[in-house]
Amino acid sequence: MVAAEETTLQGLLEGTKQYQVPLYQRTYSWQDLHLERLWEDIVRLAEDRAENSKTTHFIGSLVLAPSPDNGPAGVGEFLVVDGQQRLTTLSILLCAIRDHRVASEGTEHHDRLTDQYLINKWAPTRRLKLVPTQADLDAYLACVDSSAQAGAGAVGAAYQFFRDRLEEPKAAPVQRVEEAVIFGLALVSVVAHASDNVYRIFESLNNTGLKLTQADLLRNYLFMRLPDRSKKVYDAHWLPLQNRLSSTEMETLFWLDLVHRDPRITQGDTYARQQARLDRLGTEDEMEAEARRFARLGALLEIILHPEKEKDLEVRLRLERLHAWGTTTVYPVLLHLLDRRDLGTATSVQIASAMRYVESFLVRRLLIGRATANINRNLLSIVTEMDKDRPVDEAVHAYLSAGRKYYATDADVRHAVRSLPFYTNGRASQRTLVLRWLEESYGSKEPISLTKLTIEHVLPQSTSPEWQRMLAADLEPHENVTEVHDALKHTLGNLTLTGYNVELGNSPFAVKRVQLAKSGLCLTRDIVACERWGRPQIHARADALAERIINYWPGPTDQAVDQSEVRWDLMEKALTALPVGSWTTYGDLAALIGTAPQPVGNRLRAVPVPNAHRVLQVEGTMAPGFRWPDGRMENPVAVLKAEGVSFDQHGRADQAQRIDLDELAQLTGLAPDEMPRRLPRPRPGEGQSRADRFAEQLAVLQQSKGVAEATLTLLDRWIELGGTLLYGGGAETSCFLMARERGHRDGDIWPLTLYPSGKVEVVFQHLANRFPFDDITLREQFRQRLNRVPGVNIAAAKLTLRPGFPLTVLADERAAASLVEHLHWFYEQAHMSEEAGETLTT
């Protein structure tokens, strides 16, 4: 039986009462977004109450249960079953109001607010009216006692938030704010019967997982099963675990614990599966043992998440590398390995060796273009499927080598390094890591900060006449420069690392060679030693790098099979995704899958493949030997024209409608794009900000000072329009023009991403999933607007991709002004729903 009544903060806090937040509740976790929303409600309420003092504002419910320690007299004690975040926030706000009034008006406000709403003055053993979770207690006490520690943790951050708002010049009068908080905020107080099981009430309120994380629910269940030992277990095991890991990390821990038993379990099933497992335990001894085990595993997960805490140097190196790789699916095996060492069934040498095999597995898969194929299934199953009777490193090696897991053999590596477009495989951060680790493999004693290096194409991504002449010297009779360039430019043999202080860009090789010689990188030695840089030199360097990779990253056992077959499946995937009104070339497809144009043509003639008629010669003409593999008789050029491809008077397709190698990689998902992310504001002395890095790279990588200046001017104009800037975390620091950021009611959205190396990327691919540009007619309108900018020509077929145009367009003042005009239109469209909402509420 429960009793519910509407009340105010005055009704809740006046008198001798104490509200205790139980152990199973999560720690205080409100952030600026929640605090801002509450503050706006309070300010609005204060203004309304100035006209009508009886105005109230409902802010939610509070579910309470009488404490089992309640006696017939004295302080009325209640457990806060639900609503502790709200009640804690309001109590912190009262502390902030009190301290503001003391500072600005006089000390008389201190005792008045403290004694009436924050403490039970005449009950020293039950002094606090609100007792938060033990982890928050010190910070909350500091607020109540006006201590200098009032700025610690989430509690201190909330206190400081309210102090800052109260001190703003345009803030509402504090007297009016205080009255609104104490008398105007309405809550429904729901009080359970003394005999009700508060843990079950709590679980029923939150079992959807919407309010609390699965880790919070598991904590509730665990302490529900510890009626007599909850305080002891919390202090000894749970609080240390909670101090080590965040709520999200704890949820990961409980999922990893389950994956050790069944790799098919998803993170969404964590609470239900852990609860079912714990249901089979009968005694408090067994439940306490589980809490102790979780605490021990949590200490190991902390090492995985923070490898610098590992004492063994070799294990630390392997953990650092696997952490940098950026996939959580390695966590189960890493936790298992550290657990084996902790239990004494494996040594540091063995688990470091096992981690090295996992690293080799990941690197070699990336090299052959199989970075993601069944990767989660393979990694999550190591623990359950490897041979438990063998030494752990041998068992991991044998498991990864068996079956079709794409653990590339030495032959696979040699073929892939020479032929596959490494630069379009996997994540950009992973590609950079491979090159950094290759540089480390030389064991150079020269101190070089590898984290500040970016990938450089020696043979540039776009060629000058001088580069074209160099490539032409090595052509076979049936080849052309464009196709050879596409086949070579992204291969590992053509890539190196460089610092931002070297201007490379599209410079001739003679210039690049001199500049690269200054870098001190071992990776560049064989480049600098060459007199020219064409296909023979790129292939020779690829072969040398392949042997270094083979020696540095151990391959699979002898039972592994050669997996270097041509990726016809990838070609078919690309052609299936090729949009209507577009075309690509034999060379683009060949470069994508690591073969030559001739085998691609032979395959398309022999095997029915979707959209084979959209594959043309590099100049945009139909291949003389083209025929439909299914026997159709239509003129392929007529079919392409009907689909929207434009041809000139010489029968050549419009190059603007060509889907090139990089865009094919986008279509097939080989080149996942970088997403914008909110970056923490740098603290004083923490080094260069992302904005500074973007500007520095722009100045270095753009040979024209005018282009760099025009780009920064565009960013200024975007901010003037109301937009904001976010920066990527890759070696090349990209800049996102944010029209709406995360947290906006319609979600985040941005029209363009700028790369200092010279590209403006139009993110149609993202806009397709973001209101209001999920309407294709609005995306098409944006494309047409951009095409009015001099120097921009984006084909309609690229509305599903991320096409681009060069930064050099911005150097033309007319083009820059036109682009700003259309970005202004984009910004207005992105905020149209706000204007509609304001109209409706007026």
N, C-alpha and C positions, 0 to 999 in steps of 0.2 A: 504494500500500500504506500502511495506517495502523496504528498501534499504540495500543491503549487500555488504561489501567489506572486503578484507583481510587486516589486520593491524598487528602492533606489540604493545608491551607494551609502547614503546616510543610514538607511534602514539596515543594511548589511553590517556596517562597521561600528555603529554606535553601540555602547554597552559593553559588557564583558563577554567577549566571544573570541574564539580562535578557529581559524580555518587552516587545516593542515593538508598540504599536497602530498598524497601517498607516494611511496617508493616506486610504484609501477608507472607513475606519470613521467612523461619526458621532461627534460629540462626546459627552461624558458627559451623560446625560439622565435619570438616575433622579430621581424626585420623592418627596415624603413618603410617598405610598401604598406605593411599593416599599420604601422604607427602613423604614417601620413594620412591614411584613410580615416583612422579614429580621430586624429587631430582636426581634419577638415570637418567631420561631423560635429565635433565639440565647438569649433568656432562658429559654425552655422547655427548650432543650438543656442550659443550665447547671444548671437545677434537676434534670433527669434524671441528669446526670453526677455530681451530689452523692451519688446513691444507687448509681450504677454508672458508674465512670470510663471504661468501654469504650464507652459509648453514643455513637453518631454520628448525624448528620442530613445526608441527601443534599440538595444545593442545585443540582445541575445539572452540565453538562459544560463543558469548555474545549477548544476546537479550536485546536491550535498547528501551526505549520510552522517547521522550522529556517530561520533567516535565511540568505540567500545569502552573507552576509558572514562566516559562521562559519569559523574556522580550526581547525587540528588541536588547539590548546590554548587556554587562557584562558577567558573568559566564554562560557558557552553562550547563544546568542542565539536567540530564538524570535519569530515573528510571531503575534500573537493574531488568529486568523481569526474566531473566534466566542467570546463570553463575556467581552468586554472590560468591559462594564458591571459585571458581577459581580466580576471581578477588581479593577477600579478601586475599587469600593465597599468591598471587604474591606481593601484597602490603606489607604484613607482611614480606615476604622474602626480599624485598628491605630495610625494616627497619633493618633486621638482617645483611644484607650485609653492609649497612651504618655503623652500630655500630661496626661491626668487623673491618672494614677498619679504623675507628676512633681509635679503641683500638690498632691496630697493625701498622698503618701508620701515621695518623695525623688527626687533627680536620677539615682540609679543606674539607674532604669528607662529613661532616655532612650537611652543608648548600647546597652543590652542589646537593646531592641526595634528601634532604628534599624539597628544594624549587622547584626543577625541576619535581619531580614525586609524592610527597606526600601531598603538601599543595599548596593553592593559596595564595602566600605571600601578594599580594596587594588587597585581597578581604577578610577582616577579618570576615565578616558575612557569608561567604561561604568558610571558611578556608580549610577544608579537601577536598581533591580530591575524596576520597571515604568515604561515611558515611554509616557504617554498621547498622545492626538492633540495636535498643535502648539497648537491653540486652548486646550487645557486645561492645557498644560505649566506655565505660570507659577503658576496657582492650585494645582496639585498639588505643585509644588516648595515653595510657601509652607507647605503642610501638612507635608511631609516635614521641612522645616527649622524648623518651629514659628514661622513668620514671622507678623507682624501682618496680612499679606494673606490669611491662611487663611480669611477669610470671604467671598472673592470668587466670584461665579458659582455654577453648580450644584455644582461640587466643594466650594467653601467652604460652601454650604448643607448638603451632606451631612455635612461635618465638624462643623458646628455642631449638626446634628440629633443626632449621636451624643454630642457633648459634653453636650448638654442631657439626654439620656436617662441618661447615666452619673452625672450630678449629682443626679438625682431622689432624694428621701429614701428611697423604697421600692425603689430599684434593687438588683439582685442584686449581691453582692460582686464588685468589679472583677476580682479574681484568678480567680474562677470564670468570669466572662465571657471573660476573656483565654484561658483554657485551652479553653473551648468553641469560640472562634473559631479558634484555631491548631491544636488537636488533634481537635476534634469535628466540624467541618464537612467533609463528604466531597464530593469532586468526581471526575468521570471526566475524566481528561486524555487527549485524543485527539491524537496527534502524526502529522502527515502525513509522507510521504517528501520528501526534499529536492528531488526533481525534479517534484513535483506543482505544478500551477498553483494558487496559493493564492487568486487572484481568482476562479477558477472554483469552487473549494470554497466560498468565501464566498457566491457567487451561488446555488449549489445549495442552501445552507442557508437562504437568505432569499428565494428568488425568488417565493414566494407573496405577499410584501408584508405578511405578518402581523407579522414581527418588526421590519422596517425600513420606512421610508417609501420611496416610489418615488424620491424625491430621493436617498436614501442609496444605493439600487441603481444609479441613474444615475451617481453619483459613482464607485462601484466600477468600473462598466464603462468610464467615461472614463479612469480611471487604469490600468486593465488594458491599454488601448490606448496608454499612454504609458510603456513600460518604461524608457526612457532619460532622460525629461524630467520624471518625476512630481514630484520635489522642486521643480524650478524652476517648473513650471506651478502647483503647489499654492501656493507662496509668492507668486507674482506675480498670480495670477488667482483661484484657488479660495478661499484664505483670506480675501481682502477681500470676496468675495461672501458667504461664510459669516458674516462679521462684520456684514454689512449686513442679512441676511435670516435669519429663523428657518427651521427645517426645513420647516414648513408653507408658509411664504412662498416658499421655494425650489421646492417642489413646484408651487405655483401658477405660478411663473415658467416652469417647463419645460412646463406645460400651455398657458400663454398663447402660448409660442413655437410650439406645434403648431397652436393654434386659428387663428393667422394664416394657416395654410396650408389647414386643413380645419376648419370650425366644428362638424362633427359629432363630433369627437373628445371623449371624456369624460375627466374627470380620472383615472378608473380605468385608462385605457389609456395614461397618460403614459409610464411606463417602457418598455413594449413598443414603442410608436410611436417614441419617441426612440432606442431602441436600433436599431430597423430603419433609421432615418434615418442614424445614425452608422455603421452597418455598411457604408454605401456609401463611406465615407471610407477612403483607403488609407494615408496617411502620418501620421507624428507631427506634421508641420507643420500638416496639416489639423485634427488633433485639438486641437492647441494653439490654433489659430484659433477653434475652437468654444468652448473654455474662455474665451478672451478675449472672444468675442461674448456668452457667458452673463454674464460679469462686467459688461460694458457695459449689457446689458439689465437686470441686477439693480440697477444704480445708478438706472435709470429707474423700475423698479418701486418702489424705496424712496421715490421722490418721490411716486408715486401713493398709497402707503400712508401717507406722512407729508408731506402737502402743504405744511406749513410750511417744508420744505427747498427749495421752488421759489422762485426769485429774482424772476421776472416777476410783478407784482402781479395782473394780470388772469388769467393762467394759474393762479396760486395760488388765486384766488377760485373759479374753475370746478372745480378739483380738489377743493377743500374741500367744495364743494356736492355733487359727485358721490360723494365719499367718504361724506359724511353721509347720502346717500340710502340707502346700505346694500345695494347689489347688486353682486356681483363680476362680473356679466356685462358691465359697462361697462369692465372692465379691459383686454380685448383692444384695443378701439379707443383707449383712453387710452395704452396702451403703444405702439401704432402711431403715434399722433400725436406723442408725445415722441420716438420713434425717428426720425420724419421730420424733426423739428426738429434732432435730434442729428446727422443725416446731411446737413443743410443743404438739404433739399428742401421745407421749410415754415418759416414764420416763427412767432414767438410770437403775433402778432396772428391769424394764420390758425388755429392750433390752439386758441386761446382761443375764437375764433368757432365752430369745429367743436364744441367742448365745450358751448358755449351752446345749440347746436341739439339736442344730446343731452339736456341738462337740460330744454329746452322740450318735447321729445318725451315725456320721462318725466312731467313735470308735467301736460301737457295730457291724456295718457292717464289719469292718476289722476282728473282732473276729470270725465271722461266715463265713469268706472267700468270702464275697460279696463286697469287697472294691470298685470295679469299676462298678458293674452292674447297668447300667442306671443312674449312679451318676450325670452326667452333666444334663441330662433331669430333674431329681428330684430337684436338687439344683437351676437350672436356673428358674424353674417354681414356686418357692415358692411365689415370690412377686405377680405374676399375678393370682395365683390360690388359695391362702389362703383366709380365711374368713375375709373381711375388717371390719366387725361389731364386732369382738371379740377383746379383748386386744391382743396386737401384739405377746406376748410370747405364749399365749394360741392358737392363730391362727397358729403360726409356728409349735407348738407341734402337733396340730390336723392334719395339712397338712402332716407332715412327717409320721404320724402314719397310715394314710389312704391308702388303696390299697396295692399293692405288691411292696413296696419300700425297703424291707429288713431292716427295723428298727427292730433289733433283740429283741424279747421278752426275759423276764428273763429265760424262759425255754430254748430258743435258746442259750443264753449265757452259761448256765450251761452245756449243751451238748457240745458246741463248745470248751470251755476252757479245758474240759477233753479230747476231742477226736481229734480236728482238729490241723494240723501242723501250729501253729501260725507263726513260723519262716519263712514259705514260702509264707505268705500272704502279699499283699500290698508292699509298699516301705520299704526298710530297715530303713529309717529315721522315718517313721511312727510307725514301731514296737518299735523302741527305745523310741519314745515319749510316747507310752502307758505305758511302764515300768517306765519311769521317772515320769509320772503323777501318777501312782500307788504308787510310793515311796512317792511323795508329799502328797498323800491322808492320810498318817499316821500322818502328821503334826509334824514330828520330829523337835526338836529344835536344833539338832546337825548340824552345818554348813557343808554341803557337796556340792561340785561342781558337779552337776549331768551331766553337759555338757561334762565332761571328762570320763564318764562311758561308757562301752561297754557291749553288751549282752553276757552273759556267759551261756553255756550249762552245767548244773551240771552233768547230765549223758552225757558223751562226745559224740560228733558226730561220732567218731570212737572209738571202745571199746578195752580195754586191756583184757587179760585173767581174771584179778581180777574183772573187771566190768561184764564180761560175767558170772562169777560164781555167782555174786550177783543177776543178773537178772534171772538166771536159778533156783534160790531157789523159785521163785514165779510162775513158769510155770505150766500151765494146761497140761494134757497128750497130747493134740493134738497140742501144741504150740512149737515153737522153739525160741531160743534167738535172732536170727537176726530179725525176724519179730516183736517181741515184742520191741526190741530196735528201729526199724524204726518207730513203732507206737507211741513211747514215746518221742523220743529225741527232736522233734521240738514243742511239746505241751507247752502251757504257764506254766503249773505246773513245768516243768523242767528248766525254764529260769529265770535268775536273772540278776542283773547289777553288774559289778565289775570295779575297777580302774585298770590302767595299771601297778601299782606297785605290783600286786599280781600274782605270777606265778601259774596258775591253769592248763591249758591244759588238758591232759589226766590223771592227777594225781589221785590216789585212793581217794575214798570218805573221808577216815580218814584224808588225807592231805588237801583236799579241805575244809572240815568242819572247820578245825583250821584256815585256811587262810580267809575263808568267815566271821568268827567270828570277825576278825580284822577290817572289812570294816565299821561297824557302820550303815549299811543300814537296815532299818526295813524289807525290802523285803527278807532278808536272815535269819531272826530270826527263822522261822519255818523250814528252811533247817538245820540250825545249831543245832536245838533241836532234830534232828533225829540221831539215832545210825547207820542207814544204809540208802541207797537211792535206792530203787527199785520201782516197779510199785505201791504198796500200798501207799508209801510215796508221790510219784509224783501225784497220783490221789487225795490223801487227800489235798495236797497243792493246786491242781487245783480247788477243790471244795471250799476251803477257799478263793482263789482269785476270783472265780466267784461271791461269795456273796459280796465281797468288791466292785467288779465292778458294780454289780447290785445296791448297795447302793450309789455308788459314781457318776455313770452316769445314770440318770433317763431313764427308758425305755419308750416305746410308750404308748399311751392311751389304754384303754380296748378294743377299736375297732380293734386293730392290731391282726393279725392272727399268729399262731405259724408257723415259717418258717424253722424248723429244719430238713426238709426232707434230706435223703441221696443224695449227689451230684452225681447221676448217670450221669447227663449231663456232669459233669466235667470228669468223668472216660471215657466216650465215646470220649470226645474231646482229652484226652490224648492218647487213643488207636488209634484214627484216625491219630494223628500226629506221632505215633511211627514209626521211620524210618525202611526201609527194612534193614535186616541184623542185627537187634537188638532184644532184648527181655526185658521183665520186670517181676516182680513177683506179686503174689496176695497181698503180704504184702505191697509192694510199692504202689500199687493202693489203698489198704485199708487205708494206712496212708495218702495218698493224699486227700481222700474224708472224712476221719474221721469215718471209720467203721472198721470191722474186716475182715480178709482174707476169712472166710467162706461165709459171704453174697456176697462177690465179686465173689467167685467161683459159688455160686448158680445163681447169676445174669447172668454170662457169659454162663452158661449152658441153661438158660431159654430164654434169649433175644438175638436175633442176633445183634452183636456189631462188628464193624470193627476190624480186627487183633486180635481176641480173642486167636488165636493159638500162639501168641507171648507172652502170659502170662504163666510163668512157676513157679514151686516151687522154693524156695529160693536157693536150691543147683543147680538149672539149669536143672531139670528133668521135664518131662511132668507129670501133675497130673493124677493119675490112673483113675479118673472118667471123664477125659476130653471127650467131644463129641462136634461135630460141631452143633450149634443150627439150621443150615439150612439143616441138613441131609447129608452133604458131607461125603465121605467115605475115603478121602486121609489120609495117615499117617501124622500127624501134624509135627513130627520130620523131615520127608522127605521134607515137604514143607519148614520148617525153614532152612534145609541144602541147598535147592535150592535157598533160599533168601540170603545165605551167612553166616548163623550162624554156627560156628564151634562147634563140640561136641567131647569130649574125648572118650577114650575106654570104659568108664563107662557110657556113654550116658548123660554126663553133659555138658550143654552149656557153652561156654567161658564167664567167668565173666567180661572180658574186654568189651564185647558187651552188657552187661546189662545196661539198662537205669534205674538209681536209682531214689529215691524219689525227690532229688533236681533237677535232669534233667527232670523228669516229670513236675515239677513245671515250669521249663524253657519252655518246649514244650507248656504248656497250658497258658503261660503268667502270671501265678500267682506270679512269682518272677522276676519282671522287674529288669534288671541289671543296675548297676551304670555306667554312661557315664563319660569319662574324661572331665574336664573343665579347662579352663585357669584360674589360680588363681592369684589374684593381688599380686605383690611383697610386702612382709610385710615391714612396716615402722619401723624404730628403736624404740624399746620399746613396740611393739605391741604384743609381746609374741611369743610363739613357732610356728615355721613354720610347714607346712604339712610334709615337708621332715623330719624334726626333729621328728615329731610325729610318722611317719612311722618307723624310725630307733629305736625309744624308744619302740614302741609296738613290733617290731621284737625282740629286745633284751629280752623283758619280756615274750613274748608268745612262743618263741622257747627255749626249755629246753637245746638244744645243742648250745653252743657258736659258734661251727664250722658252723652250718647252717646259723646263723645270719651273720657271717662274709662272707660266700660264697655268700649270697644273695646281700649284699652291693657291693661285688666285681663284681657280674654280672651287677649291675647298672652302675658301673664305666666303665666296658667293653662296655656296650651299648652306653654310651656317647662317648667313644673313636671311636665307629663305625660311629658316626654322629647323633645318636638319641638324644631325649630329654626325660625328665620325667615329668609327670603330676600326681597329687594326687587327690584321691577322697575326698568327704566331709562327709563320714559316720563316725560313731563312731569308726569303724575299718578303719584306713586310708589305702586305697589301693593305689598301684602305677602302672601307665600305662606306658609301654615302647612305646613312640611315635616315629614312623618312619617318619610320616608327621603330622604337626599340622594344626589346622584350619587356613584358609587363603591360603593354598597351592592350586595350580590350580587343582590338582586332589583330593582335600579334605583330611581330617585327616585319619590316619590309625595307628593301633597298633597291634602287634602280641600277646602280653601277658599282663595279669593283675596279679600282685603279691599281695597276702594278707599276712600280718604278722602272722596271725594265722596258716599259714602253707600250703597254696594252691597256685599253679601256674595255672592260668586259660588261656586256649587257646581260643581266641575269634572268632572261625569259624563263629558264628552267625553274627558278625559284618562284617567280611571279605567278606561275601557273597554280601554285598552292597557297597563294596569299591574297586575301580580300583587299580591294575589289578587282585586282588584276587576274583573279582566277577566271574572270570572264574573258574569253579569247578575243572578243571584239575590242576590249580595252587594251590588251597587249598589242593587238594589230595597230590600233590607233597610235600607241607609243612608238612602235616600229616606224610607222609612216612619218611621225614627227621627227624622229632621229634622222631619218633619211633626207630631211630637209637641211640638215647641217652639212655644209660643204665638206666633202671628203669622207662622208659616211654613206655606205651602201650595204644595207643588211637585207638579205633575201627573206621572203615570207616563209620559206621552208625551214628557217632557223628559229622559229618561234618556240620550239621545244628545247633549244640548246642555249649555250652561253656564248654567242658570237661576240666579236669585238671590233674595234677600230683603233688605229695607232694614236698614242698620246700626242704625236706631232700635229694632229688636227687642231689641237688647242692653241697652237702658236699663231693660227690665223684668227685675228680679233673678231671677224665676222662670224666665224664658226663657233668660237667660244661664247659669244653673246647669244647666238642661236641656241646652243646647247643649254645655256642657263635658262633661257625662255622655256624650253621643253621640260627641263627638270622642275621648274616652277609649276608647270601644269601637272607633272607627276605628283609632286608634293601635295597639291590641292586635292587631287583624286584620292590620295592615300588617307586624307583627313576629312573626306566628304561625309562619312558617317557621323563624325563629331558635330559637324554643322547641322546635319539633319536632326541629331539628338537635341541640340540646343534649340532648334526651331520648335520641336515637339514640346519642350518643357517651358517655352516662353509663354 
